[in-house]
Amino acid sequence: MKEKERTEREFMPLEHKLVPRHEIMDENDLKKILAEYNIEKEQMPKIRVSDPAALSIKAKVGDVVRITRDSPTAGRAIFYRLVIA
């Protein structure tokens, strides 16, 4: 599929100040997180592949996304989401 060109009017969700940072995790980091929490990948909270942030980072079904939010109480909060169809 050909990637469409970005226009000036196109909304880029990850560039908005209220949208936290989203990144696809690599396998080594994912294994550490799964071991730390003693869970399977399928037990993680989910995010749809059609979510605007997931689309922006080109996440595929089965990827795990790390979401980093600034928190007034914790400083920084990290969340993980499994990408589903």
A tleap script that builds the chain and sets N, CA, C and O, in Angstrom:
source leaprc.protein.ff14SB
mol = sequence {
  NMET LYS GLU LYS GLU ARG THR GLU ARG GLU
  PHE MET PRO LEU GLU HIE LYS LEU VAL PRO
  ARG HIE GLU ILE MET ASP GLU ASN ASP LEU
  LYS LYS ILE LEU ALA GLU TYR ASN ILE GLU
  LYS GLU GLN MET PRO LYS ILE ARG VAL SER
  ASP PRO ALA ALA LEU SER ILE LYS ALA LYS
  VAL GLY ASP VAL VAL ARG ILE THR ARG ASP
  SER PRO THR ALA GLY ARG ALA ILE PHE TYR
  ARG LEU VAL ILE CALA
}
set mol.1.N position { 0.845 -1.159 0.000 }
set mol.1.CA position { 0.000 0.000 0.000 }
set mol.1.C position { 0.901 1.236 0.000 }
set mol.1.O position { 1.869 1.313 0.757 }
set mol.2.N position { 0.579 2.164 -0.830 }
set mol.2.CA position { 1.364 3.384 -0.955 }
set mol.2.C position { 1.014 4.347 0.180 }
set mol.2.O position { -0.156 4.573 0.488 }
set mol.3.N position { 2.064 4.912 0.796 }
set mol.3.CA position { 1.847 5.851 1.888 }
set mol.3.C position { 1.417 7.191 1.313 }
set mol.3.O position { 2.028 7.700 0.373 }
set mol.4.N position { 0.351 7.762 1.891 }
set mol.4.CA position { -0.126 9.036 1.357 }
set mol.4.C position { 0.711 10.182 1.908 }
set mol.4.O position { 1.246 10.107 3.014 }
set mol.5.N position { 0.810 11.220 1.131 }
set mol.5.CA position { 1.592 12.380 1.542 }
set mol.5.C position { 0.843 13.182 2.597 }
set mol.5.O position { -0.385 13.255 2.591 }
set mol.6.N position { 1.600 13.774 3.491 }
set mol.6.CA position { 1.013 14.575 4.560 }
set mol.6.C position { 0.675 15.968 4.033 }
set mol.6.O position { 1.474 16.609 3.350 }
set mol.7.N position { -0.523 16.407 4.369 }
set mol.7.CA position { -0.930 17.750 3.988 }
set mol.7.C position { -0.875 18.641 5.225 }
set mol.7.O position { -0.817 18.138 6.346 }
set mol.8.N position { -0.891 19.931 5.036 }
set mol.8.CA position { -0.825 20.844 6.174 }
set mol.8.C position { -2.056 20.739 7.072 }
set mol.8.O position { -1.966 21.001 8.271 }
set mol.9.N position { -3.178 20.368 6.522 }
set mol.9.CA position { -4.415 20.296 7.302 }
set mol.9.C position { -4.604 18.950 7.975 }
set mol.9.O position { -5.521 18.795 8.782 }
set mol.10.N position { -3.770 17.980 7.671 }
set mol.10.CA position { -3.908 16.648 8.237 }
set mol.10.C position { -3.584 16.663 9.735 }
set mol.10.O position { -2.600 17.272 10.155 }
set mol.11.N position { -4.407 15.999 10.527 }
set mol.11.CA position { -4.216 15.941 11.976 }
set mol.11.C position { -3.208 14.854 12.315 }
set mol.11.O position { -3.368 13.702 11.912 }
set mol.12.N position { -2.176 15.222 13.052 }
set mol.12.CA position { -1.172 14.272 13.515 }
set mol.12.C position { -1.318 14.154 15.036 }
set mol.12.O position { -0.833 15.015 15.770 }
set mol.13.N position { -1.982 13.094 15.514 }
set mol.13.CA position { -2.313 12.998 16.931 }
set mol.13.C position { -1.105 13.051 17.868 }
set mol.13.O position { -1.207 13.620 18.954 }
set mol.14.N position { 0.017 12.483 17.484 }
set mol.14.CA position { 1.161 12.450 18.391 }
set mol.14.C position { 1.841 13.810 18.536 }
set mol.14.O position { 2.673 13.998 19.424 }
set mol.15.N position { 1.494 14.744 17.681 }
set mol.15.CA position { 2.057 16.086 17.788 }
set mol.15.C position { 1.213 16.999 18.688 }
set mol.15.O position { 1.613 18.127 18.977 }
set mol.16.N position { 0.062 16.515 19.125 }
set mol.16.CA position { -0.803 17.308 19.991 }
set mol.16.C position { -0.257 17.265 21.416 }
set mol.16.O position { 0.200 16.214 21.867 }
set mol.17.N position { -0.295 18.379 22.126 }
set mol.17.CA position { 0.307 18.469 23.457 }
set mol.17.C position { -0.380 17.587 24.503 }
set mol.17.O position { 0.233 17.259 25.519 }
set mol.18.N position { -1.624 17.201 24.281 }
set mol.18.CA position { -2.334 16.372 25.255 }
set mol.18.C position { -2.204 14.871 24.996 }
set mol.18.O position { -2.647 14.065 25.814 }
set mol.19.N position { -1.604 14.491 23.873 }
set mol.19.CA position { -1.452 13.074 23.538 }
set mol.19.C position { -0.092 12.598 24.045 }
set mol.19.O position { 0.933 13.170 23.673 }
set mol.20.N position { -0.064 11.553 24.894 }
set mol.20.CA position { 1.214 11.077 25.428 }
set mol.20.C position { 2.057 10.387 24.350 }
set mol.20.O position { 1.569 10.060 23.268 }
set mol.21.N position { 3.327 10.179 24.678 }
set mol.21.CA position { 4.249 9.528 23.741 }
set mol.21.C position { 3.868 8.055 23.585 }
set mol.21.O position { 3.634 7.358 24.572 }
set mol.22.N position { 3.811 7.595 22.346 }
set mol.22.CA position { 3.539 6.191 22.014 }
set mol.22.C position { 4.735 5.651 21.247 }
set mol.22.O position { 5.245 6.319 20.348 }
set mol.23.N position { 5.190 4.447 21.592 }
set mol.23.CA position { 6.276 3.816 20.854 }
set mol.23.C position { 6.093 2.306 20.871 }
set mol.23.O position { 5.600 1.739 21.846 }
set mol.24.N position { 6.491 1.669 19.792 }
set mol.24.CA position { 6.414 0.214 19.698 }
set mol.24.C position { 7.605 -0.366 20.443 }
set mol.24.O position { 8.739 0.067 20.240 }
set mol.25.N position { 7.354 -1.341 21.303 }
set mol.25.CA position { 8.427 -1.951 22.096 }
set mol.25.C position { 9.168 -3.002 21.284 }
set mol.25.O position { 8.577 -3.676 20.440 }
set mol.26.N position { 10.462 -3.137 21.542 }
set mol.26.CA position { 11.213 -4.215 20.897 }
set mol.26.C position { 11.073 -5.480 21.758 }
set mol.26.O position { 10.651 -5.416 22.912 }
set mol.27.N position { 11.429 -6.604 21.185 }
set mol.27.CA position { 11.203 -7.903 21.839 }
set mol.27.C position { 11.946 -8.033 23.170 }
set mol.27.O position { 11.396 -8.591 24.120 }
set mol.28.N position { 13.174 -7.535 23.260 }
set mol.28.CA position { 13.948 -7.665 24.502 }
set mol.28.C position { 13.280 -6.914 25.647 }
set mol.28.O position { 13.145 -7.451 26.747 }
set mol.29.N position { 12.862 -5.672 25.395 }
set mol.29.CA position { 12.177 -4.892 26.428 }
set mol.29.C position { 10.856 -5.548 26.819 }
set mol.29.O position { 10.490 -5.574 27.994 }
set mol.30.N position { 10.150 -6.074 25.831 }
set mol.30.CA position { 8.869 -6.726 26.095 }
set mol.30.C position { 9.048 -7.943 26.999 }
set mol.30.O position { 8.272 -8.140 27.934 }
set mol.31.N position { 10.062 -8.756 26.728 }
set mol.31.CA position { 10.315 -9.938 27.564 }
set mol.31.C position { 10.589 -9.543 29.011 }
set mol.31.O position { 10.127 -10.213 29.934 }
set mol.32.N position { 11.344 -8.451 29.217 }
set mol.32.CA position { 11.643 -7.980 30.571 }
set mol.32.C position { 10.372 -7.546 31.292 }
set mol.32.O position { 10.181 -7.863 32.466 }
set mol.33.N position { 9.507 -6.822 30.592 }
set mol.33.CA position { 8.258 -6.346 31.200 }
set mol.33.C position { 7.341 -7.517 31.546 }
set mol.33.O position { 6.760 -7.552 32.631 }
set mol.34.N position { 7.209 -8.472 30.629 }
set mol.34.CA position { 6.351 -9.632 30.891 }
set mol.34.C position { 6.865 -10.426 32.091 }
set mol.34.O position { 6.077 -10.907 32.905 }
set mol.35.N position { 8.191 -10.563 32.198 }
set mol.35.CA position { 8.769 -11.285 33.337 }
set mol.35.C position { 8.582 -10.492 34.632 }
set mol.35.O position { 8.273 -11.066 35.677 }
set mol.36.N position { 8.768 -9.186 34.562 }
set mol.36.CA position { 8.624 -8.336 35.753 }
set mol.36.C position { 7.220 -8.421 36.342 }
set mol.36.O position { 7.054 -8.495 37.559 }
set mol.37.N position { 6.212 -8.411 35.471 }
set mol.37.CA position { 4.820 -8.464 35.933 }
set mol.37.C position { 4.264 -9.885 35.977 }
set mol.37.O position { 3.125 -10.093 36.395 }
set mol.38.N position { 5.066 -10.869 35.544 }
set mol.38.CA position { 4.665 -12.279 35.541 }
set mol.38.C position { 3.328 -12.485 34.820 }
set mol.38.O position { 2.399 -13.091 35.354 }
set mol.39.N position { 3.262 -11.963 33.593 }
set mol.39.CA position { 2.039 -12.083 32.779 }
set mol.39.C position { 2.388 -12.550 31.371 }
set mol.39.O position { 3.550 -12.535 30.964 }
set mol.40.N position { 1.379 -12.958 30.649 }
set mol.40.CA position { 1.497 -13.278 29.229 }
set mol.40.C position { 1.102 -12.044 28.426 }
set mol.40.O position { 0.381 -11.175 28.918 }
set mol.41.N position { 1.568 -11.979 27.219 }
set mol.41.CA position { 1.277 -10.830 26.354 }
set mol.41.C position { -0.227 -10.596 26.204 }
set mol.41.O position { -0.678 -9.451 26.171 }
set mol.42.N position { -0.990 -11.662 26.115 }
set mol.42.CA position { -2.440 -11.563 25.904 }
set mol.42.C position { -3.180 -11.011 27.124 }
set mol.42.O position { -4.350 -10.643 27.014 }
set mol.43.N position { -2.526 -10.949 28.275 }
set mol.43.CA position { -3.155 -10.434 29.487 }
set mol.43.C position { -3.031 -8.912 29.604 }
set mol.43.O position { -3.607 -8.308 30.509 }
set mol.44.N position { -2.293 -8.308 28.706 }
set mol.44.CA position { -2.083 -6.860 28.762 }
set mol.44.C position { -3.341 -6.117 28.321 }
set mol.44.O position { -4.157 -6.659 27.576 }
set mol.45.N position { -3.495 -4.882 28.780 }
set mol.45.CA position { -4.592 -4.051 28.261 }
set mol.45.C position { -4.433 -3.893 26.749 }
set mol.45.O position { -3.331 -4.029 26.217 }
set mol.46.N position { -5.516 -3.612 26.078 }
set mol.46.CA position { -5.512 -3.600 24.607 }
set mol.46.C position { -5.650 -2.184 24.033 }
set mol.46.O position { -6.141 -1.263 24.685 }
set mol.47.N position { -5.196 -2.058 22.789 }
set mol.47.CA position { -5.416 -0.858 21.986 }
set mol.47.C position { -5.712 -1.348 20.572 }
set mol.47.O position { -5.055 -2.263 20.075 }
set mol.48.N position { -6.684 -0.747 19.940 }
set mol.48.CA position { -7.050 -1.165 18.578 }
set mol.48.C position { -6.032 -0.667 17.558 }
set mol.48.O position { -5.468 0.417 17.707 }
set mol.49.N position { -5.807 -1.461 16.535 }
set mol.49.CA position { -4.894 -1.082 15.459 }
set mol.49.C position { -5.416 0.159 14.729 }
set mol.49.O position { -4.648 0.865 14.075 }
set mol.50.N position { -6.715 0.422 14.840 }
set mol.50.CA position { -7.331 1.581 14.196 }
set mol.50.C position { -7.274 2.840 15.056 }
set mol.50.O position { -7.719 3.901 14.618 }
set mol.51.N position { -6.735 2.744 16.275 }
set mol.51.CA position { -6.588 3.917 17.141 }
set mol.51.C position { -5.686 4.941 16.437 }
set mol.51.O position { -4.663 4.555 15.871 }
set mol.52.N position { -6.030 6.214 16.456 }
set mol.52.CA position { -5.217 7.219 15.753 }
set mol.52.C position { -3.740 7.220 16.155 }
set mol.52.O position { -2.870 7.408 15.305 }
set mol.53.N position { -3.451 7.013 17.437 }
set mol.53.CA position { -2.051 6.985 17.868 }
set mol.53.C position { -1.343 5.739 17.336 }
set mol.53.O position { -0.186 5.814 16.924 }
set mol.54.N position { -2.030 4.594 17.342 }
set mol.54.CA position { -1.448 3.361 16.810 }
set mol.54.C position { -1.195 3.492 15.305 }
set mol.54.O position { -0.177 3.019 14.798 }
set mol.55.N position { -2.113 4.126 14.608 }
set mol.55.CA position { -1.920 4.360 13.176 }
set mol.55.C position { -0.714 5.260 12.929 }
set mol.55.O position { 0.040 5.046 11.980 }
set mol.56.N position { -0.533 6.251 13.772 }
set mol.56.CA position { 0.568 7.202 13.602 }
set mol.56.C position { 1.935 6.548 13.739 }
set mol.56.O position { 2.881 6.937 13.055 }
set mol.57.N position { 2.045 5.562 14.615 }
set mol.57.CA position { 3.338 4.896 14.793 }
set mol.57.C position { 3.442 3.617 13.959 }
set mol.57.O position { 4.422 2.878 14.056 }
set mol.58.N position { 2.417 3.370 13.140 }
set mol.58.CA position { 2.376 2.200 12.246 }
set mol.58.C position { 2.461 0.877 13.016 }
set mol.58.O position { 3.171 -0.045 12.615 }
set mol.59.N position { 1.723 0.806 14.126 }
set mol.59.CA position { 1.669 -0.417 14.918 }
set mol.59.C position { 0.874 -1.484 14.177 }
set mol.59.O position { -0.097 -1.190 13.480 }
set mol.60.N position { 1.312 -2.731 14.344 }
set mol.60.CA position { 0.632 -3.864 13.724 }
set mol.60.C position { 0.017 -4.736 14.819 }
set mol.60.O position { 0.430 -4.674 15.977 }
set mol.61.N position { -0.966 -5.541 14.445 }
set mol.61.CA position { -1.595 -6.462 15.387 }
set mol.61.C position { -0.501 -7.350 15.986 }
set mol.61.O position { 0.316 -7.922 15.265 }
set mol.62.N position { -0.502 -7.452 17.317 }
set mol.62.CA position { 0.501 -8.253 18.013 }
set mol.62.C position { 1.634 -7.426 18.601 }
set mol.62.O position { 2.350 -7.906 19.479 }
set mol.63.N position { 1.811 -6.195 18.136 }
set mol.63.CA position { 2.820 -5.306 18.713 }
set mol.63.C position { 2.379 -4.881 20.108 }
set mol.63.O position { 1.193 -4.913 20.433 }
set mol.64.N position { 3.346 -4.483 20.925 }
set mol.64.CA position { 3.042 -3.901 22.221 }
set mol.64.C position { 3.526 -2.460 22.196 }
set mol.64.O position { 4.660 -2.179 21.809 }
set mol.65.N position { 2.652 -1.552 22.615 }
set mol.65.CA position { 2.942 -0.124 22.598 }
set mol.65.C position { 3.216 0.346 24.023 }
set mol.65.O position { 2.463 0.036 24.946 }
set mol.66.N position { 4.312 1.105 24.192 }
set mol.66.CA position { 4.620 1.740 25.470 }
set mol.66.C position { 4.106 3.172 25.395 }
set mol.66.O position { 4.457 3.921 24.483 }
set mol.67.N position { 3.273 3.545 26.360 }
set mol.67.CA position { 2.697 4.893 26.411 }
set mol.67.C position { 3.272 5.581 27.642 }
set mol.67.O position { 3.114 5.098 28.763 }
set mol.68.N position { 3.937 6.708 27.428 }
set mol.68.CA position { 4.570 7.447 28.515 }
set mol.68.C position { 3.845 8.772 28.705 }
set mol.68.O position { 3.834 9.627 27.819 }
set mol.69.N position { 3.235 8.924 29.885 }
set mol.69.CA position { 2.480 10.139 30.195 }
set mol.69.C position { 3.173 10.915 31.310 }
set mol.69.O position { 3.721 10.325 32.241 }
set mol.70.N position { 3.145 12.234 31.209 }
set mol.70.CA position { 3.595 13.063 32.318 }
set mol.70.C position { 2.489 13.079 33.361 }
set mol.70.O position { 1.312 13.232 33.036 }
set mol.71.N position { 2.887 12.919 34.621 }
set mol.71.CA position { 1.918 12.870 35.704 }
set mol.71.C position { 2.293 13.897 36.763 }
set mol.71.O position { 3.449 13.952 37.183 }
set mol.72.N position { 1.335 14.713 37.203 }
set mol.72.CA position { 1.657 15.704 38.231 }
set mol.72.C position { 2.031 15.067 39.570 }
set mol.72.O position { 2.745 15.686 40.359 }
set mol.73.N position { 1.575 13.869 39.837 }
set mol.73.CA position { 1.874 13.227 41.122 }
set mol.73.C position { 3.032 12.230 41.029 }
set mol.73.O position { 3.849 12.153 41.947 }
set mol.74.N position { 3.112 11.472 39.943 }
set mol.74.CA position { 4.143 10.440 39.814 }
set mol.74.C position { 5.341 10.903 38.983 }
set mol.74.O position { 6.348 10.198 38.912 }
set mol.75.N position { 5.248 12.059 38.364 }
set mol.75.CA position { 6.326 12.519 37.493 }
set mol.75.C position { 6.148 11.974 36.094 }
set mol.75.O position { 5.902 12.726 35.151 }
set mol.76.N position { 6.271 10.674 35.962 }
set mol.76.CA position { 6.061 10.027 34.672 }
set mol.76.C position { 5.370 8.692 34.914 }
set mol.76.O position { 5.756 7.945 35.813 }
set mol.77.N position { 4.364 8.393 34.126 }
set mol.77.CA position { 3.635 7.129 34.245 }
set mol.77.C position { 3.764 6.380 32.924 }
set mol.77.O position { 3.585 6.959 31.852 }
set mol.78.N position { 4.076 5.089 33.009 }
set mol.78.CA position { 4.265 4.269 31.810 }
set mol.78.C position { 3.181 3.202 31.787 }
set mol.78.O position { 2.921 2.527 32.783 }
set mol.79.N position { 2.554 3.071 30.616 }
set mol.79.CA position { 1.494 2.088 30.398 }
set mol.79.C position { 1.855 1.252 29.173 }
set mol.79.O position { 2.590 1.704 28.295 }
set mol.80.N position { 1.335 0.038 29.128 }
set mol.80.CA position { 1.603 -0.861 28.015 }
set mol.80.C position { 0.282 -1.336 27.436 }
set mol.80.O position { -0.664 -1.606 28.176 }
set mol.81.N position { 0.216 -1.439 26.105 }
set mol.81.CA position { -0.996 -1.883 25.428 }
set mol.81.C position { -0.639 -2.864 24.309 }
set mol.81.O position { 0.297 -2.631 23.544 }
set mol.82.N position { -1.386 -3.949 24.223 }
set mol.82.CA position { -1.257 -4.910 23.136 }
set mol.82.C position { -2.151 -4.465 21.985 }
set mol.82.O position { -3.326 -4.166 22.195 }
set mol.83.N position { -1.611 -4.420 20.783 }
set mol.83.CA position { -2.375 -3.987 19.623 }
set mol.83.C position { -3.221 -5.153 19.108 }
set mol.83.O position { -2.709 -6.242 18.848 }
set mol.84.N position { -4.529 -4.901 18.967 }
set mol.84.CA position { -5.462 -5.922 18.480 }
set mol.84.C position { -6.193 -5.368 17.246 }
set mol.84.O position { -6.163 -4.171 16.957 }
set mol.85.N position { -6.851 -6.300 16.531 }
set mol.85.CA position { -7.585 -5.913 15.314 }
set mol.85.C position { -8.859 -5.176 15.618 }
set mol.85.O position { -9.582 -4.787 14.700 }
savepdb mol mol.pdb
quit
